[in-house]
Amino acid sequence: MLVVEDNLAARDALVESLRALNYHVLAAHHGEAALIILQDRRGEVDLVVSDVVMPVMGGIPLLRGMQERELDVKVILLTGHSFEQRLSDIPVGKGSLLRGWLSKPIQIEELTGLIAQVLEE
């Protein structure tokens, strides 16, 4: 799993929480770094959990970059309420890289439930 979050404290907390649940977790601080990791580790990452708003490259451009590079990795986006409308225009579910999104602040139980559901698909 790859966590993409520009806020160091939030990224570290999320990574630690997921590792405590026995997930193998990599981390990136923006979308461009995530694309490099995904290309270098093609086939090794089965899920990306990404913030939407980040410097350099946010979550939506990351999603598009993954599609352009044919990186077949499921994605969950984490967003503030102001972006819900923009996300509603992006296809979600099977057949799409985007498998779900959650509004911040997230509850780790809600995220881990969605992660389990997405990984079972």
Secondary structure as a PSIPRED ss2 file (coil, helix, strand):
# PSIPRED VFORMAT (PSIPRED V4.0)

   1 M C   1.000  0.000  0.000
   2 L E   0.000  0.000  1.000
   3 V E   0.000  0.000  1.000
   4 V E   0.000  0.000  1.000
   5 E C   1.000  0.000  0.000
   6 D C   1.000  0.000  0.000
   7 N C   1.000  0.000  0.000
   8 L H   0.000  1.000  0.000
   9 A H   0.000  1.000  0.000
  10 A H   0.000  1.000  0.000
  11 R H   0.000  1.000  0.000
  12 D H   0.000  1.000  0.000
  13 A H   0.000  1.000  0.000
  14 L H   0.000  1.000  0.000
  15 V H   0.000  1.000  0.000
  16 E H   0.000  1.000  0.000
  17 S H   0.000  1.000  0.000
  18 L H   0.000  1.000  0.000
  19 R H   0.000  1.000  0.000
  20 A H   0.000  1.000  0.000
  21 L C   1.000  0.000  0.000
  22 N C   1.000  0.000  0.000
  23 Y C   1.000  0.000  0.000
  24 H C   1.000  0.000  0.000
  25 V C   1.000  0.000  0.000
  26 L E   0.000  0.000  1.000
  27 A E   0.000  0.000  1.000
  28 A E   0.000  0.000  1.000
  29 H C   1.000  0.000  0.000
  30 H C   1.000  0.000  0.000
  31 G H   0.000  1.000  0.000
  32 E H   0.000  1.000  0.000
  33 A H   0.000  1.000  0.000
  34 A H   0.000  1.000  0.000
  35 L H   0.000  1.000  0.000
  36 I H   0.000  1.000  0.000
  37 I H   0.000  1.000  0.000
  38 L H   0.000  1.000  0.000
  39 Q H   0.000  1.000  0.000
  40 D H   0.000  1.000  0.000
  41 R C   1.000  0.000  0.000
  42 R C   1.000  0.000  0.000
  43 G C   1.000  0.000  0.000
  44 E C   1.000  0.000  0.000
  45 V C   1.000  0.000  0.000
  46 D C   1.000  0.000  0.000
  47 L E   0.000  0.000  1.000
  48 V E   0.000  0.000  1.000
  49 V E   0.000  0.000  1.000
  50 S E   0.000  0.000  1.000
  51 D E   0.000  0.000  1.000
  52 V C   1.000  0.000  0.000
  53 V C   1.000  0.000  0.000
  54 M C   1.000  0.000  0.000
  55 P C   1.000  0.000  0.000
  56 V C   1.000  0.000  0.000
  57 M C   1.000  0.000  0.000
  58 G C   1.000  0.000  0.000
  59 G H   0.000  1.000  0.000
  60 I H   0.000  1.000  0.000
  61 P H   0.000  1.000  0.000
  62 L H   0.000  1.000  0.000
  63 L H   0.000  1.000  0.000
  64 R H   0.000  1.000  0.000
  65 G H   0.000  1.000  0.000
  66 M H   0.000  1.000  0.000
  67 Q H   0.000  1.000  0.000
  68 E H   0.000  1.000  0.000
  69 R C   1.000  0.000  0.000
  70 E C   1.000  0.000  0.000
  71 L C   1.000  0.000  0.000
  72 D C   1.000  0.000  0.000
  73 V C   1.000  0.000  0.000
  74 K E   0.000  0.000  1.000
  75 V E   0.000  0.000  1.000
  76 I E   0.000  0.000  1.000
  77 L E   0.000  0.000  1.000
  78 L E   0.000  0.000  1.000
  79 T E   0.000  0.000  1.000
  80 G C   1.000  0.000  0.000
  81 H H   0.000  1.000  0.000
  82 S H   0.000  1.000  0.000
  83 F H   0.000  1.000  0.000
  84 E H   0.000  1.000  0.000
  85 Q H   0.000  1.000  0.000
  86 R H   0.000  1.000  0.000
  87 L H   0.000  1.000  0.000
  88 S H   0.000  1.000  0.000
  89 D C   1.000  0.000  0.000
  90 I C   1.000  0.000  0.000
  91 P C   1.000  0.000  0.000
  92 V C   1.000  0.000  0.000
  93 G C   1.000  0.000  0.000
  94 K C   1.000  0.000  0.000
  95 G C   1.000  0.000  0.000
  96 S C   1.000  0.000  0.000
  97 L C   1.000  0.000  0.000
  98 L E   0.000  0.000  1.000
  99 R E   0.000  0.000  1.000
 100 G E   0.000  0.000  1.000
 101 W E   0.000  0.000  1.000
 102 L E   0.000  0.000  1.000
 103 S E   0.000  0.000  1.000
 104 K C   1.000  0.000  0.000
 105 P C   1.000  0.000  0.000
 106 I C   1.000  0.000  0.000
 107 Q C   1.000  0.000  0.000
 108 I H   0.000  1.000  0.000
 109 E H   0.000  1.000  0.000
 110 E H   0.000  1.000  0.000
 111 L H   0.000  1.000  0.000
 112 T H   0.000  1.000  0.000
 113 G H   0.000  1.000  0.000
 114 L H   0.000  1.000  0.000
 115 I H   0.000  1.000  0.000
 116 A H   0.000  1.000  0.000
 117 Q H   0.000  1.000  0.000
 118 V H   0.000  1.000  0.000
 119 L H   0.000  1.000  0.000
 120 E H   0.000  1.000  0.000
 121 E C   1.000  0.000  0.000
